[in-house]
Amino acid sequence: IKQINIESEEELDDIIKICKVNKLKKKTKISVRVNPDVDAETHEKISTGRSEDKFGVPIKKVRRIFEKYESEKKIEFVGISIHIGSQIQKISPFKKAFVKVRKEIISLINSGHKISTVDLGGGIGIDYGKDKIFQIKEYSELIEKLFLDLKIEVILEPGRFLVGSAGVIISKVVRIKKGENKNFLIIDCGMNNLIRPSLYNSIHKIIPVNKQIKGGLDKFDIVGPICETSDIFVKDLKVKKKIKKNDLVIICSTGAYGSCMSSNYNLRGEAKEVFVKKNKVVTSI
C-alpha cells in the first residue's frame, strides 16, 4: 500500500490501533485529506470540498494533526490529499483548491515536516452531449505551475475522464406508449442499470441505432421499466415517429458510474458487459 488517505483523527486512531494489534514492523504511510472549503460548481450531490461536506479535515486543522501524531512510531506522514468533487467543467474551482493546498504544503515543510506526495484527486468532467469540453491542457499547466517547484510526487485520480466516454449501453425498445400528453419510449434498460439520470438529473445522449427509419420526428420521453416515475433517461427527445418495438438505442458515455452503481432493484439482473477492441468482442462479463 503506497499510502492511506485519512479523513479524520478518529480514522487515524483506528489505523494506529490496527498497526499495534497486528504488531506491524513497517510504518504505515499516511496522507491527510484536507477540506479546502471550495465549491466545485458541480451537482450538489457530488460536490465534496465545501466546509459543510463530510469529507476531509478542515485545512486550518491539518498542521495540528501533523504535530499531535508526529512522534507516533506506527505511522509516517508523507503527504496531503484532496478531492473537491466530480464532473467539474471549470478550471477555477481546481485553481482555488490547489492554491490553498500548495500554501499548506509549504507551511508544513517550513515547519519541519516531510512532504513527499500530494494527491490532487479527480473530478475532471467529460462531455455528456451538451457539456463544455474540459480544458485538460490548462489543468496540466496549473498543476505544473503550482507543484513542480516543490519537487514532490503528484498523484491524480482521473477515473471518469479516462473511461466515461469509452462505454455505452445498448438497450431495446420494449414498448411505445402514447399517453394523453406524452409519448413514451419504454426501453429494457432501467434505473437499476444506470441510476445517474434518476439520482443526479444527468443527461446522457441517446441515439437510435437504426438510421434507416424514414419519416418525420416526434417527441418521446425515454423511460425504463422500473416501477418509479424517476425511472426516466430524457424528456421530449425528438425521435423518428416510425421507431418500433425491438429497435435498439444507444445510451452514450456510460463507461463511468454505470455498472459499478447498478443494482438488482425490482429483481432485475445486471446488464451483460462486453469489451470491444477493433470491432471485436475480446471479453465479456
Backbone as JSON, one array per atom type, in Angstrom:
{
  "sequence": "IKQINIESEEELDDIIKICKVNKLKKKTKISVRVNPDVDAETHEKISTGRSEDKFGVPIKKVRRIFEKYESEKKIEFVGISIHIGSQIQKISPFKKAFVKVRKEIISLINSGHKISTVDLGGGIGIDYGKDKIFQIKEYSELIEKLFLDLKIEVILEPGRFLVGSAGVIISKVVRIKKGENKNFLIIDCGMNNLIRPSLYNSIHKIIPVNKQIKGGLDKFDIVGPICETSDIFVKDLKVKKKIKKNDLVIICSTGAYGSCMSSNYNLRGEAKEVFVKKNKVVTSI",
  "N": [[0.85, -1.19, 0.0], [0.68, 2.09, -0.99], [0.0, 4.52, 0.33], [-2.23, 5.67, 2.91], [-5.05, 7.6, 2.73], [-6.25, 9.61, 5.08], [-9.27, 10.78, 6.71], [-9.98, 11.88, 9.08], [-9.17, 12.47, 12.57], [-10.1, 10.42, 14.17], [-10.21, 8.27, 12.41], [-7.5, 7.96, 11.91], [-6.63, 7.22, 14.46], [-7.82, 4.69, 14.62], [-6.38, 3.34, 12.62], [-3.79, 3.36, 13.7], [-4.25, 1.8, 15.96], [-4.87, -0.67, 14.76], [-2.43, -1.22, 13.56], [-0.85, -1.59, 15.84], [-2.1, -3.76, 17.17], [-1.71, -5.78, 15.31], [0.97, -5.87, 15.33], [2.66, -4.6, 13.45], [5.68, -4.09, 11.76], [6.61, -2.35, 9.88], [6.29, 1.07, 9.13], [3.16, 2.68, 8.61], [2.23, 4.54, 5.85], [0.92, 7.76, 5.73], [-1.43, 10.03, 4.38], [-2.99, 13.14, 4.69], [-6.26, 13.95, 4.1], [-7.48, 16.97, 3.03], [-10.0, 19.42, 3.59], [-10.76, 22.01, 1.64], [-12.7, 23.95, 1.64], [-13.98, 24.76, -0.83], [-16.15, 25.45, -3.44], [-17.07, 23.22, -5.88], [-18.61, 23.78, -8.04], [-20.37, 22.03, -9.29], [-22.75, 19.31, -9.58], [-24.9, 19.26, -6.76], [-24.89, 16.89, -5.25], [-22.47, 15.69, -5.72], [-20.45, 17.32, -4.97], [-17.68, 17.82, -3.03], [-15.91, 19.3, -1.5], [-16.58, 21.44, 0.14], [-17.03, 23.33, 3.18], [-19.24, 22.39, 4.55], [-19.5, 19.82, 3.7], [-19.01, 16.27, 4.2], [-16.43, 15.37, 3.94], [-12.9, 14.98, 4.5], [-10.37, 16.83, 6.42], [-10.7, 19.95, 8.01], [-8.85, 22.52, 6.49], [-7.42, 24.29, 8.08], [-6.86, 22.85, 10.33], [-5.0, 20.95, 9.79], [-2.18, 21.11, 10.29], [-2.13, 20.83, 13.05], [-2.83, 18.15, 13.38], [-0.62, 16.87, 12.22], [1.35, 17.67, 14.05], [0.4, 16.62, 16.46], [0.56, 13.86, 16.11], [3.15, 13.33, 15.36], [5.17, 12.01, 16.74], [4.34, 9.44, 16.82], [5.03, 6.06, 16.51], [4.09, 4.12, 14.76], [3.17, 5.15, 12.4], [3.75, 7.19, 9.46], [3.78, 10.38, 8.27], [3.28, 11.39, 4.97], [2.14, 13.03, 3.07], [-0.32, 15.28, 1.55], [-3.75, 15.15, 0.68], [-6.54, 15.62, -1.57], [-9.88, 16.14, -2.73], [-12.26, 17.62, -4.49], [-14.68, 17.27, -5.75], [-16.85, 15.95, -8.37], [-17.23, 15.51, -11.96], [-16.49, 18.1, -12.86], [-16.5, 21.08, -14.65], [-15.2, 23.47, -14.97], [-12.08, 25.27, -14.72], [-11.54, 26.96, -12.63], [-12.48, 26.18, -9.92], [-10.64, 24.12, -9.31], [-8.26, 25.58, -9.35], [-8.59, 27.35, -7.17], [-8.68, 25.52, -5.04], [-6.24, 24.11, -5.3], [-4.34, 26.11, -4.95], [-4.68, 26.71, -2.25], [-3.9, 24.26, -1.17], [-1.22, 24.11, -1.95], [-0.16, 26.24, -0.46], [-0.53, 25.25, 2.12], [1.09, 22.97, 2.09], [3.66, 24.11, 1.77], [3.78, 25.5, 4.18], [3.82, 23.37, 6.01], [6.2, 22.08, 5.29], [8.04, 24.11, 5.88], [7.79, 24.04, 8.57], [9.15, 21.87, 9.28], [8.18, 19.37, 8.6], [8.12, 16.4, 6.64], [7.14, 16.25, 3.37], [6.2, 14.32, 0.77], [4.37, 13.58, -1.16], [1.53, 14.71, -3.05], [-1.81, 14.27, -3.37], [-4.04, 14.99, -5.71], [-6.55, 14.18, -6.3], [-9.55, 13.52, -8.22], [-12.12, 14.39, -10.51], [-12.3, 15.64, -12.97], [-14.37, 16.66, -15.55], [-16.47, 15.21, -18.18], [-17.78, 15.3, -21.56], [-21.14, 15.0, -21.82], [-22.8, 15.35, -23.89], [-23.99, 17.87, -24.03], [-22.28, 19.32, -22.58], [-19.58, 21.53, -21.62], [-16.39, 21.21, -23.1], [-13.76, 20.0, -21.21], [-10.81, 21.77, -20.37], [-8.07, 20.25, -20.6], [-5.37, 20.74, -21.02], [-4.96, 23.24, -19.88], [-5.46, 22.54, -17.26], [-3.34, 20.75, -16.69], [-1.2, 22.51, -16.97], [-1.7, 24.2, -14.84], [-1.24, 22.52, -12.63], [1.46, 21.97, -13.01], [2.54, 24.52, -12.69], [1.96, 25.1, -10.0], [3.01, 23.02, -8.44], [5.38, 21.84, -9.4], [7.83, 23.0, -8.66], [8.04, 22.26, -6.03], [9.0, 19.77, -5.94], [7.79, 17.27, -5.35], [5.91, 14.19, -5.41], [3.18, 13.97, -7.59], [-0.1, 12.88, -7.44], [-2.83, 11.71, -9.3], [-6.36, 11.19, -9.93], [-8.02, 10.5, -12.34], [-10.55, 9.1, -13.07], [-13.29, 9.05, -14.35], [-12.73, 10.69, -16.51], [-11.0, 9.13, -18.0], [-12.4, 6.75, -18.68], [-15.12, 7.25, -19.0], [-16.33, 8.13, -21.47], [-15.85, 5.95, -23.0], [-17.61, 3.88, -22.78], [-20.84, 2.46, -23.57], [-24.39, 1.92, -23.33], [-26.39, -0.51, -24.78], [-29.66, -0.72, -25.58], [-32.95, -2.15, -25.77], [-36.01, -1.32, -27.38], [-38.96, -1.85, -25.73], [-41.59, -1.2, -25.67], [-43.91, 1.11, -27.11], [-45.61, 3.8, -26.02], [-48.47, 5.78, -26.03], [-49.42, 8.49, -24.32], [-51.82, 10.72, -22.74], [-50.81, 13.32, -22.78], [-48.2, 12.87, -23.4], [-45.65, 11.09, -25.19], [-44.25, 7.91, -24.82], [-41.24, 6.15, -24.88], [-40.44, 3.11, -24.07], [-37.78, 1.4, -22.73], [-35.59, -1.49, -22.3], [-33.61, -1.06, -20.49], [-33.12, 0.05, -17.22], [-33.41, 2.24, -14.31], [-32.03, 0.79, -12.47], [-29.91, -0.2, -13.87], [-28.61, 2.06, -14.86], [-28.26, 4.6, -12.89], [-27.69, 7.27, -12.76], [-29.2, 9.36, -14.21], [-31.62, 9.39, -12.71], [-30.68, 9.87, -10.13], [-28.98, 12.11, -10.21], [-30.13, 13.81, -12.02], [-28.89, 13.77, -14.45], [-27.97, 14.04, -17.91], [-27.77, 11.84, -20.54], [-26.64, 11.39, -23.79], [-28.8, 9.98, -26.19], [-29.13, 7.69, -28.77], [-30.87, 6.4, -31.52], [-30.27, 3.2, -32.98], [-30.96, 2.23, -35.52], [-30.63, 3.86, -38.35], [-31.97, 3.96, -40.66], [-34.61, 4.41, -40.52], [-37.4, 6.04, -41.78], [-39.32, 9.09, -42.34], [-41.12, 11.59, -40.36], [-40.35, 13.45, -37.29], [-41.01, 12.96, -33.78], [-41.79, 13.83, -30.39], [-40.52, 12.12, -27.58], [-40.57, 10.74, -24.28], [-37.89, 9.06, -22.95], [-37.92, 6.18, -21.23], [-37.48, 3.79, -18.52], [-38.34, 0.38, -17.39], [-38.88, 0.27, -14.69], [-40.7, 0.47, -11.55], [-41.08, 3.23, -10.85], [-41.6, 6.72, -11.11], [-39.35, 8.19, -11.41], [-37.73, 6.72, -13.03], [-36.46, 7.54, -15.58], [-34.82, 8.61, -18.53], [-34.46, 10.68, -20.4], [-36.3, 13.59, -21.32], [-38.74, 14.51, -23.76], [-37.34, 13.91, -26.17], [-36.47, 14.18, -29.53], [-37.43, 11.88, -31.84], [-37.55, 9.56, -34.56], [-40.81, 9.06, -35.84], [-41.58, 6.54, -36.65], [-40.16, 4.69, -35.24], [-39.89, 1.5, -33.66], [-41.07, -1.35, -31.7], [-38.53, -3.47, -30.37], [-36.5, -2.2, -31.75], [-33.2, -0.82, -31.43], [-31.49, 1.29, -29.09], [-28.82, 3.54, -28.28], [-27.28, 4.42, -25.31], [-25.22, 6.9, -24.44], [-21.82, 7.47, -23.2], [-21.44, 5.92, -20.77], [-19.42, 4.66, -19.48], [-18.34, 5.26, -17.02], [-19.44, 5.1, -13.67], [-21.64, 3.52, -14.24], [-22.16, 0.45, -14.49], [-20.95, -0.01, -12.01], [-22.55, 1.28, -10.18], [-24.88, -0.02, -10.35], [-27.81, -2.08, -9.59], [-29.93, -4.73, -8.25], [-32.52, -3.95, -8.17], [-36.08, -4.19, -8.22], [-35.92, -6.85, -8.77], [-34.33, -7.19, -10.97], [-31.74, -8.25, -13.1], [-28.17, -7.63, -13.55], [-26.82, -5.84, -16.36], [-25.3, -7.44, -19.16], [-21.83, -7.2, -19.74], [-19.57, -6.27, -22.28], [-16.34, -6.17, -23.75], [-14.87, -4.39, -26.28], [-12.57, -4.48, -28.92], [-11.07, -3.1, -31.67], [-13.4, -3.56, -33.23], [-14.1, -6.1, -32.41], [-15.34, -8.44, -30.04], [-13.61, -8.86, -27.14], [-13.69, -9.79, -24.57], [-16.1, -10.79, -22.08], [-18.44, -10.07, -19.45]],
  "CA": [[0.0, 0.0, 0.0], [1.52, 3.29, -1.1], [-0.35, 5.41, 1.43], [-3.64, 5.71, 3.27], [-5.54, 8.98, 2.85], [-7.19, 9.63, 6.2], [-10.24, 11.87, 6.66], [-10.26, 12.41, 10.42], [-8.3, 11.96, 13.64], [-10.67, 9.16, 14.62], [-9.77, 7.25, 11.46], [-6.07, 7.76, 12.15], [-6.53, 6.44, 15.7], [-8.15, 3.3, 14.28], [-5.26, 2.78, 11.86], [-2.7, 3.14, 14.65], [-4.65, 0.67, 16.78], [-4.72, -1.87, 13.93], [-0.98, -1.45, 13.42], [-0.32, -2.1, 17.11], [-2.67, -5.08, 17.42], [-1.09, -6.73, 14.39], [2.42, -5.77, 15.54], [3.31, -4.29, 12.17], [7.02, -3.53, 11.95], [6.8, -1.28, 8.91], [5.42, 2.22, 9.36], [2.1, 2.92, 7.63], [2.35, 5.89, 5.29], [-0.35, 8.47, 5.88], [-1.67, 11.33, 3.77], [-4.18, 13.74, 5.3], [-7.16, 14.6, 3.14], [-7.91, 18.27, 3.53], [-11.2, 20.05, 3.05], [-10.33, 23.4, 1.42], [-13.87, 24.83, 1.59], [-14.09, 25.28, -2.19], [-17.31, 24.96, -4.19], [-16.63, 22.66, -7.16], [-19.54, 24.26, -9.07], [-20.9, 20.86, -9.96], [-24.01, 18.9, -8.96], [-24.91, 19.32, -5.3], [-24.64, 15.58, -4.63], [-21.1, 15.22, -5.97], [-19.52, 18.37, -4.55], [-17.13, 17.21, -1.81], [-14.83, 20.09, -0.91], [-17.07, 22.59, 0.89], [-16.91, 23.13, 4.64], [-20.4, 21.66, 5.05], [-19.44, 18.44, 3.23], [-18.5, 15.35, 5.23], [-15.12, 14.85, 3.57], [-11.64, 15.63, 4.81], [-10.08, 17.61, 7.63], [-10.61, 21.39, 7.7], [-7.45, 22.79, 6.16], [-6.77, 25.02, 9.17], [-6.54, 21.91, 11.41], [-4.07, 19.93, 9.29], [-0.89, 21.16, 10.98], [-2.33, 20.31, 14.41], [-2.79, 16.69, 13.3], [0.78, 16.5, 12.0], [2.11, 17.89, 15.29], [-0.12, 15.73, 17.5], [0.92, 12.46, 15.87], [4.48, 13.24, 14.75], [6.02, 11.07, 17.49], [3.74, 8.1, 16.77], [6.01, 5.17, 15.87], [3.47, 3.2, 13.81], [2.78, 5.84, 11.16], [4.65, 8.21, 8.9], [3.09, 11.31, 7.38], [4.0, 11.57, 3.7], [1.57, 14.0, 2.14], [-1.64, 15.89, 1.63], [-4.64, 14.74, -0.42], [-7.71, 16.5, -1.76], [-10.81, 15.79, -3.82], [-13.3, 18.62, -4.24], [-15.94, 16.94, -6.39], [-16.83, 15.15, -9.59], [-17.83, 16.11, -13.15], [-16.21, 19.54, -12.81], [-16.32, 21.57, -16.01], [-14.41, 24.7, -14.98], [-10.75, 25.17, -14.12], [-11.43, 27.85, -11.47], [-12.52, 25.51, -8.62], [-9.36, 23.44, -9.1], [-7.25, 26.59, -9.04], [-8.81, 27.83, -5.79], [-8.32, 24.45, -4.1], [-4.82, 23.78, -5.41], [-3.57, 27.22, -4.36], [-4.75, 26.51, -0.8], [-3.1, 23.07, -0.84], [0.19, 24.49, -2.08], [0.18, 27.08, 0.69], [-0.46, 24.39, 3.31], [2.28, 22.12, 1.96], [4.83, 24.95, 2.06], [3.76, 25.78, 5.62], [4.23, 22.15, 6.7], [7.63, 21.88, 5.01], [8.79, 25.12, 6.63], [7.7, 23.68, 9.99], [10.0, 20.7, 9.5], [7.52, 18.12, 8.24], [8.5, 15.88, 5.33], [6.02, 16.04, 2.46], [6.73, 13.73, -0.47], [3.31, 13.38, -2.15], [0.27, 15.45, -3.0], [-2.84, 13.59, -4.15], [-4.99, 16.04, -6.11], [-7.86, 13.59, -6.54], [-10.08, 13.51, -9.58], [-13.14, 15.42, -10.7], [-12.33, 16.2, -14.33], [-15.62, 16.32, -16.21], [-16.49, 14.82, -19.59], [-18.9, 15.83, -22.33], [-22.26, 14.07, -21.91], [-23.61, 15.72, -25.05], [-24.22, 19.32, -24.04], [-21.36, 19.92, -21.62], [-18.38, 22.19, -22.11], [-15.21, 20.35, -23.13], [-12.8, 20.41, -20.19], [-9.51, 22.17, -20.91], [-7.1, 19.43, -19.89], [-4.05, 21.37, -21.12], [-4.94, 24.29, -18.86], [-5.4, 21.83, -15.99], [-1.97, 20.25, -16.51], [-0.33, 23.67, -16.77], [-1.95, 24.68, -13.48], [-0.54, 21.61, -11.72], [2.9, 22.19, -13.2], [2.88, 25.83, -12.14], [1.81, 25.16, -8.55], [3.64, 21.94, -7.67], [6.64, 21.34, -9.96], [8.99, 23.51, -7.91], [8.09, 21.65, -4.71], [9.73, 18.5, -6.1], [7.08, 16.17, -4.7], [5.16, 13.35, -6.33], [1.78, 14.38, -7.78], [-0.99, 11.76, -7.72], [-4.11, 12.12, -9.88], [-7.36, 10.13, -10.0], [-8.95, 10.93, -13.4], [-11.31, 7.92, -13.48], [-14.34, 9.32, -15.33], [-12.11, 11.29, -17.7], [-10.35, 8.08, -18.77], [-13.27, 5.66, -19.15], [-16.52, 7.63, -19.12], [-16.79, 8.19, -22.86], [-15.5, 4.71, -23.69], [-18.67, 2.89, -22.61], [-22.23, 2.77, -23.95], [-25.39, 0.88, -23.07], [-27.27, -0.8, -25.91], [-30.93, -1.12, -24.99], [-34.0, -2.5, -26.73], [-37.34, -0.74, -27.18], [-39.91, -2.91, -25.4], [-42.96, -0.74, -25.89], [-44.14, 2.52, -27.42], [-46.88, 4.11, -25.37], [-48.95, 7.14, -26.28], [-50.24, 8.98, -23.23], [-52.71, 11.84, -23.07], [-50.0, 14.49, -23.08], [-46.82, 12.47, -23.62], [-45.31, 9.83, -25.85], [-43.21, 7.23, -24.05], [-40.45, 5.09, -25.49], [-40.02, 2.3, -22.94], [-36.66, 0.54, -23.11], [-35.35, -2.54, -21.3], [-32.64, -0.55, -19.52], [-33.81, 0.8, -16.18], [-32.58, 2.98, -13.37], [-31.15, -0.15, -11.76], [-28.71, -0.35, -14.7], [-27.96, 3.37, -14.94], [-29.02, 5.4, -11.93], [-27.27, 8.68, -12.79], [-30.28, 10.3, -14.55], [-32.57, 9.47, -11.6], [-30.03, 10.35, -8.92], [-28.35, 13.42, -10.41], [-30.77, 14.51, -13.14], [-27.9, 13.87, -15.52], [-28.46, 13.78, -19.27], [-26.91, 11.08, -21.43], [-27.09, 11.41, -25.18], [-29.41, 8.72, -26.61], [-29.16, 7.63, -30.24], [-31.43, 5.17, -32.12], [-29.28, 2.5, -33.8], [-31.46, 2.11, -36.89], [-30.66, 5.16, -39.01], [-32.7, 3.83, -41.92], [-36.02, 4.74, -40.29], [-37.79, 7.24, -42.52], [-40.47, 9.79, -41.81], [-40.91, 12.76, -39.51], [-39.94, 13.29, -35.9], [-41.97, 13.22, -32.72], [-41.13, 13.91, -29.08], [-40.73, 10.99, -26.68], [-39.81, 10.57, -23.04], [-37.24, 7.76, -22.95], [-38.08, 5.7, -19.86], [-37.21, 2.38, -18.26], [-39.49, -0.42, -16.97], [-38.95, 0.21, -13.23], [-41.98, 0.98, -11.03], [-40.94, 4.57, -10.27], [-41.64, 7.81, -12.08], [-37.98, 8.67, -11.59], [-37.03, 5.86, -13.98], [-36.52, 8.26, -16.85], [-33.48, 8.95, -19.02], [-34.51, 12.01, -21.03], [-37.65, 14.03, -21.68], [-39.01, 15.22, -25.02], [-36.31, 13.67, -27.18], [-37.02, 14.06, -30.88], [-37.11, 10.58, -32.41], [-38.38, 9.22, -35.72], [-42.13, 8.57, -35.45], [-41.76, 5.13, -37.02], [-39.38, 3.77, -34.4], [-40.82, 0.44, -33.27], [-40.65, -2.34, -30.72], [-37.32, -4.25, -30.67], [-35.41, -1.35, -32.25], [-32.18, -0.59, -30.42], [-30.99, 2.65, -28.85], [-27.54, 3.6, -27.57], [-27.13, 5.44, -24.27], [-23.79, 7.21, -24.55], [-20.99, 7.91, -22.07], [-21.8, 5.18, -19.55], [-18.25, 3.91, -19.03], [-18.08, 5.56, -15.61], [-20.62, 5.17, -12.8], [-22.73, 2.76, -14.84], [-22.3, -0.87, -13.85], [-20.49, -0.01, -10.61], [-23.63, 1.8, -9.36], [-26.1, -0.76, -10.68], [-28.4, -2.88, -8.51], [-30.94, -5.69, -8.72], [-33.83, -3.39, -7.81], [-37.2, -4.79, -8.96], [-35.48, -8.2, -9.12], [-33.73, -7.16, -12.31], [-30.32, -8.58, -13.1], [-27.25, -6.67, -14.14], [-26.63, -5.95, -17.8], [-24.06, -8.09, -19.58], [-20.8, -6.26, -20.2], [-18.61, -6.8, -23.25], [-15.25, -5.27, -24.08], [-14.66, -4.45, -27.73], [-11.3, -3.95, -29.42], [-11.0, -3.18, -33.13], [-14.67, -4.12, -33.71], [-14.26, -7.49, -31.99], [-15.52, -8.65, -28.6], [-12.41, -9.53, -26.62], [-14.07, -10.48, -23.33], [-17.43, -10.42, -21.6], [-18.69, -10.32, -18.03]],
  "C": [[0.89, 1.24, 0.0], [1.28, 4.24, 0.06], [-1.83, 5.27, 1.72], [-4.03, 7.17, 3.46], [-6.59, 9.01, 3.96], [-8.05, 10.89, 6.15], [-10.53, 12.49, 8.02], [-9.25, 11.84, 11.41], [-8.79, 10.6, 14.11], [-10.24, 8.01, 13.71], [-8.29, 6.94, 11.66], [-5.85, 6.95, 13.42], [-6.82, 4.96, 15.44], [-7.0, 2.62, 13.55], [-4.09, 2.45, 12.79], [-3.01, 1.92, 15.53], [-4.47, -0.65, 16.03], [-3.25, -2.24, 13.78], [-0.39, -2.07, 14.69], [-0.82, -3.51, 17.41], [-2.0, -6.14, 16.56], [0.44, -6.7, 14.43], [3.18, -5.55, 14.23], [4.65, -3.61, 12.42], [7.27, -2.34, 11.03], [5.81, -0.14, 9.19], [4.39, 2.36, 8.23], [2.17, 4.37, 7.16], [0.98, 6.55, 5.22], [-0.33, 9.79, 5.11], [-2.97, 11.87, 4.37], [-5.01, 14.41, 4.21], [-7.7, 15.89, 3.74], [-9.22, 18.69, 2.86], [-10.9, 21.53, 2.89], [-11.45, 24.42, 1.45], [-13.93, 25.56, 0.24], [-15.3, 24.63, -2.86], [-16.84, 24.49, -5.57], [-17.51, 23.1, -8.34], [-20.01, 23.1, -9.95], [-22.23, 20.5, -9.3], [-23.87, 18.84, -7.44], [-24.47, 18.0, -4.66], [-23.23, 15.05, -4.85], [-20.07, 16.33, -5.75], [-19.0, 17.97, -3.17], [-16.08, 18.05, -1.1], [-15.27, 21.34, -0.19], [-17.01, 22.3, 2.39], [-18.07, 22.33, 5.2], [-20.44, 20.21, 4.57], [-18.72, 17.56, 4.23], [-17.04, 14.95, 5.03], [-13.95, 15.68, 4.1], [-11.58, 16.36, 6.14], [-10.05, 19.08, 7.25], [-9.15, 21.79, 7.54], [-6.71, 23.51, 7.29], [-6.37, 24.1, 10.34], [-5.48, 20.88, 11.02], [-2.76, 19.93, 10.08], [-1.01, 20.58, 12.39], [-2.28, 18.79, 14.42], [-1.36, 16.2, 13.1], [1.57, 16.6, 13.3], [1.68, 16.92, 16.39], [0.41, 14.31, 17.36], [2.36, 12.28, 15.36], [5.41, 12.27, 15.47], [5.49, 9.64, 17.48], [4.62, 7.18, 15.93], [5.41, 4.27, 14.78], [3.1, 3.84, 12.48], [3.86, 6.82, 10.72], [3.84, 9.1, 7.96], [3.92, 11.53, 6.12], [3.4, 12.64, 2.81], [0.21, 14.54, 2.5], [-2.46, 15.38, 0.45], [-5.88, 15.62, -0.43], [-8.59, 15.92, -2.86], [-12.05, 16.65, -3.62], [-14.63, 18.3, -4.91], [-15.74, 16.18, -7.68], [-17.55, 15.88, -10.72], [-17.71, 17.64, -13.11], [-15.85, 20.02, -14.2], [-15.42, 22.8, -16.1], [-13.06, 24.49, -14.31], [-10.67, 25.95, -12.81], [-11.56, 27.15, -10.11], [-11.23, 24.76, -8.3], [-8.28, 24.44, -8.68], [-7.37, 27.07, -7.6], [-8.34, 26.78, -4.78], [-6.83, 24.18, -4.11], [-3.92, 24.87, -4.81], [-3.54, 27.07, -2.84], [-3.88, 25.33, -0.37], [-1.61, 23.39, -0.92], [0.65, 25.29, -0.86], [0.35, 26.23, 1.94], [0.76, 23.49, 3.27], [3.55, 22.91, 2.3], [4.93, 25.24, 3.55], [4.25, 24.56, 6.41], [5.72, 21.89, 6.51], [8.47, 22.85, 5.83], [8.77, 24.84, 8.14], [8.48, 22.41, 10.3], [9.38, 19.36, 9.16], [7.93, 17.7, 6.82], [7.25, 15.59, 4.5], [6.58, 15.53, 1.13], [5.67, 13.52, -1.54], [2.19, 14.4, -1.95], [-0.7, 14.74, -3.93], [-3.93, 14.62, -4.45], [-6.37, 15.5, -6.47], [-8.25, 13.59, -8.0], [-11.02, 14.67, -9.8], [-13.25, 15.99, -12.09], [-13.58, 15.72, -15.06], [-15.45, 15.9, -17.66], [-17.72, 15.42, -20.26], [-19.99, 14.77, -22.44], [-23.21, 14.44, -23.05], [-23.82, 17.21, -25.17], [-23.26, 20.05, -23.1], [-20.18, 20.59, -22.32], [-17.2, 21.22, -22.05], [-14.19, 20.87, -22.13], [-11.44, 20.69, -20.81], [-8.39, 21.46, -20.15], [-5.7, 20.04, -19.94], [-3.91, 22.46, -20.06], [-4.82, 23.69, -17.46], [-3.97, 21.35, -15.7], [-0.99, 21.39, -16.27], [-0.48, 24.24, -15.36], [-1.19, 23.83, -12.46], [0.96, 21.84, -11.79], [3.34, 23.49, -12.53], [2.9, 25.82, -10.61], [2.66, 24.14, -7.79], [5.0, 21.46, -8.19], [7.83, 21.76, -9.12], [9.12, 22.89, -6.52], [8.81, 20.31, -4.72], [9.11, 17.38, -5.27], [6.28, 15.4, -5.74], [3.71, 13.8, -6.38], [0.97, 13.16, -8.18], [-2.32, 12.3, -8.22], [-5.05, 10.92, -9.96], [-8.42, 10.46, -11.07], [-9.82, 9.8, -13.95], [-12.32, 8.16, -14.58], [-13.73, 9.83, -16.64], [-11.5, 10.22, -18.6], [-11.35, 7.11, -19.41], [-14.71, 6.06, -19.43], [-17.06, 7.57, -20.54], [-16.55, 6.9, -23.62], [-16.61, 3.66, -23.63], [-20.02, 3.39, -23.07], [-23.12, 1.63, -23.46], [-26.24, 0.72, -24.32], [-28.55, -1.39, -25.34], [-32.0, -1.3, -26.07], [-35.31, -1.79, -26.37], [-38.31, -1.88, -26.9], [-41.35, -2.49, -25.63], [-42.97, 0.74, -26.25], [-45.54, 2.86, -26.93], [-47.24, 5.56, -25.61], [-49.87, 7.54, -25.14], [-51.11, 10.14, -23.68], [-51.91, 13.06, -23.49], [-48.56, 14.16, -23.44], [-46.75, 11.2, -24.45], [-44.16, 9.21, -25.08], [-42.55, 6.14, -24.89], [-39.88, 4.29, -24.33], [-38.94, 1.33, -23.39], [-36.38, -0.46, -21.99], [-34.23, -2.18, -20.32], [-33.39, 0.3, -18.5], [-32.85, 1.54, -15.27], [-31.7, 2.07, -12.53], [-29.86, -0.38, -12.53], [-27.91, 0.94, -14.79], [-28.75, 4.35, -14.09], [-28.72, 6.9, -12.02], [-28.4, 9.64, -13.17], [-31.28, 10.48, -13.41], [-31.96, 10.15, -10.39], [-29.53, 11.79, -9.05], [-29.03, 14.29, -11.46], [-29.81, 14.7, -14.31], [-28.51, 13.48, -16.87], [-27.4, 13.02, -20.05], [-27.49, 11.15, -22.84], [-27.61, 10.04, -25.57], [-29.61, 8.74, -28.12], [-29.82, 6.33, -30.7], [-30.4, 4.53, -33.05], [-29.69, 2.47, -35.26], [-31.61, 3.49, -37.53], [-31.44, 5.13, -40.32], [-34.18, 4.15, -41.76], [-36.34, 6.06, -40.98], [-38.98, 7.91, -41.85], [-40.09, 10.93, -40.88], [-40.54, 12.4, -38.09], [-41.11, 13.53, -34.96], [-41.21, 13.24, -31.39], [-41.52, 12.72, -28.21], [-39.97, 11.2, -25.37], [-39.21, 9.17, -23.09], [-37.2, 7.27, -21.51], [-37.75, 4.22, -19.76], [-38.45, 1.68, -17.74], [-39.69, -0.49, -15.46], [-40.21, 0.92, -12.72], [-41.82, 2.3, -10.27], [-40.98, 5.6, -11.38], [-40.25, 8.35, -12.36], [-37.18, 7.84, -12.58], [-37.15, 6.44, -15.39], [-35.12, 8.71, -17.25], [-33.43, 10.33, -19.69], [-35.95, 12.33, -21.4], [-37.65, 14.71, -23.04], [-37.87, 15.11, -26.02], [-36.97, 13.49, -28.54], [-36.5, 12.79, -31.54], [-38.02, 10.35, -33.62], [-39.7, 8.59, -35.26], [-42.28, 7.07, -35.66], [-40.83, 4.19, -36.26], [-40.33, 2.74, -33.8], [-40.22, -0.47, -32.21], [-39.5, -3.16, -31.25], [-36.22, -3.45, -31.37], [-34.45, -1.08, -31.09], [-31.83, 0.89, -30.29], [-29.67, 2.55, -28.09], [-27.6, 4.73, -26.55], [-25.63, 5.7, -24.14], [-23.14, 7.55, -23.2], [-21.38, 7.25, -20.75], [-20.62, 4.35, -19.02], [-17.88, 4.14, -17.58], [-19.4, 5.66, -14.86], [-21.85, 4.56, -13.46], [-22.91, 1.46, -14.08], [-21.91, -0.85, -12.38], [-21.56, 0.53, -9.66], [-24.94, 1.05, -9.59], [-26.57, -1.61, -9.51], [-29.35, -3.91, -9.11], [-32.34, -5.25, -8.3], [-34.9, -3.91, -8.76], [-36.87, -6.2, -9.45], [-34.92, -8.28, -10.53], [-32.24, -7.45, -12.2], [-29.48, -7.49, -13.72], [-27.13, -6.9, -15.64], [-25.32, -6.66, -18.1], [-23.09, -7.03, -20.09], [-19.87, -6.95, -21.19], [-17.56, -5.73, -23.52], [-14.89, -5.48, -25.55], [-13.33, -3.8, -28.09], [-11.23, -4.19, -30.92], [-12.2, -3.94, -33.7], [-14.87, -5.59, -33.37], [-14.43, -7.56, -30.47], [-14.33, -9.44, -28.08], [-12.68, -10.25, -25.3], [-15.46, -10.02, -22.92], [-17.56, -10.79, -20.14], [-20.17, -10.65, -17.85]]
}
